[in-house]
Amino acid sequence: MRTLLVDDHALFRDGVASLLLAWGHEVVGQASNGSEAIEMVETTNPDVILMDVRMPKVSGLEATAEIKARHPEVAIVMLTVSEEEADLFRAIKAGAQGYLLKNLEAPQLRTMLEGVARGEPAITPGTAARIIDEFLMSPGGGATARTQKLTEREVGVLRLVTEGLRNREIAKELGISENTVKFHLKNIVEKLHAQNRAELAARAVREGLVPDLPREPSSDGMQRDMPFRRR
């Protein structure tokens, strides 16, 4: 996977680059700010960009929006120290395919990037829960009208997306191929006008397009929401 690294700390970039090379990835370039990243995408043709949020000149959020507008096929994953929800949701709306914190362990990063290569979002269960919580707090509407746009199969796929299943797992659950899952997801995204899979799942829960998320008993006997199935 061809990867472009964007971060204003050279030492951090070099460290991530070493990991990627050891995992068999190709690091096609390094940029120190969003402005450089926008220019380098044109010459390096990356498959994925690991992008910091806060950088001088042009921020990672601004660069993400600009790059996605020009090259929607490029996957962008934010890799940052920022835990602020404003940054998280701006990244999603800008088109980021993932939002990871820099305290992530190396094996977790590798797993997330393998998922990105399959077209899956790079979002931890904790971050996904924050996304869903935020959308649940926002006033929804038009659920019935939106649901009527979806076929029965699309609703089934959407339900499994909100439970955190990957494309391969959805295919196995429904007895269909992964390509068919991708086809249904493409249609669902277009019908619901979602920017990406993370927003799709959050909107589905917010607007009541799928049943309530499953719950599990905790050690204190209380019921806890399970935004994603446990692996």
Secondary structure as UniProt FT lines:
FT   STRAND          2..6
FT   HELIX           10..22
FT   TURN            23..24
FT   STRAND          26..31
FT   HELIX           34..44
FT   STRAND          48..51
FT   HELIX           60..70
FT   TURN            72..73
FT   STRAND          75..80
FT   HELIX           85..94
FT   STRAND          98..101
FT   TURN            102..103
FT   HELIX           106..117
FT   TURN            118..119
FT   HELIX           125..137
FT   HELIX           143..149
FT   HELIX           152..162
FT   TURN            163..164
FT   HELIX           167..174
FT   HELIX           178..192
FT   HELIX           197..206
FT   TURN            207..208
FT   STRAND          215..217
FT   TURN            219..220
FT   STRAND          223..225
//
